[in-house]
Amino acid sequence: MKRKEITETIAKVGAGTFALNGSMSFINPKTGEGFDVDMSATLAIVRGTLAWVDTLLEDGAKPEPSTVKHMQKLLTCVGSSIAYDISSDEEE
């Protein structure tokens, strides 16, 4: 994939996740144990991660000498996405 195709895909997937609601069940096929996950919370994390990947592409995908900086940027993007998701719930 070319960089332009990647950024377009990130934008398309990110925008598409706003239209999904409900919950999702995960089941371990070996143990049969499962748990439910709230879709909006999960997709807020996905959107934040995609936003972080987008920033990596904007920076020219140059390697960051500090893993801590990468983690800080990732957590900032994910936190912002979750906060936006929560604030939009409060508006409704």
C-alpha positions in Angstrom: 0.0 0.0 0.0 1.1 3.5 -0.7 1.0 6.2 2.0 -1.9 7.9 0.4 -3.9 4.7 0.3 -3.1 4.0 4.0 -4.2 7.5 5.1 -7.4 7.2 3.1 -8.1 3.8 4.7 -7.4 5.1 8.1 -9.9 8.0 7.5 -12.5 5.6 6.1 -12.3 3.1 8.9 -12.1 5.8 11.6 -15.2 7.5 10.3 -17.1 4.2 9.8 -16.6 3.2 13.5 -18.8 6.1 14.6 -21.9 4.3 13.1 -21.5 1.1 15.0 -23.2 0.5 18.4 -23.9 -2.3 20.7 -21.6 -4.9 22.2 -19.5 -7.8 21.0 -18.9 -11.1 22.7 -15.5 -12.8 22.7 -15.3 -16.5 23.4 -12.2 -18.5 24.0 -12.6 -21.6 21.8 -10.4 -23.7 24.1 -12.1 -23.0 27.4 -15.5 -21.8 26.3 -15.1 -18.7 28.5 -16.3 -15.4 27.2 -16.9 -11.8 27.9 -18.8 -8.9 26.4 -17.2 -5.7 25.2 -18.9 -2.4 24.7 -18.4 -1.5 21.0 -18.2 2.3 21.4 -15.4 2.0 24.0 -13.5 -0.5 21.9 -13.9 1.5 18.7 -12.8 4.7 20.5 -9.5 2.8 21.2 -9.3 1.7 17.6 -9.9 5.3 16.4 -7.2 6.6 18.8 -4.8 3.9 17.5 -5.5 4.8 13.9 -5.0 8.5 14.7 -1.6 7.6 16.2 -0.6 5.6 13.1 -1.7 8.6 11.0 0.7 10.9 13.0 3.5 8.4 12.3 2.9 8.7 8.6 2.8 12.5 8.9 6.2 12.5 10.5 7.5 10.5 7.6 7.5 7.2 9.5 11.0 8.0 10.9 12.0 5.8 13.8 11.6 7.4 17.1 14.7 7.0 19.3 12.5 6.9 22.4 9.9 4.2 22.9 8.5 6.3 25.7 7.7 9.1 23.3 5.9 6.6 21.0 3.9 5.3 23.9 3.1 8.8 25.1 1.8 9.8 21.7 -0.3 6.6 21.4 -1.8 7.0 24.8 -2.6 10.7 24.1 -4.4 9.8 20.8 -6.3 6.9 22.4 -7.2 9.1 25.5 -8.4 11.9 23.3 -10.6 9.5 21.3 -12.1 8.0 24.4 -12.7 11.5 25.8 -14.4 12.6 22.6 -16.6 9.4 22.7 -17.6 10.2 26.3 -18.4 13.8 25.6 -20.5 13.0 22.5 -22.5 10.5 24.7 -23.2 13.3 27.2 -24.5 15.6 24.4 -27.2 13.1 23.4 
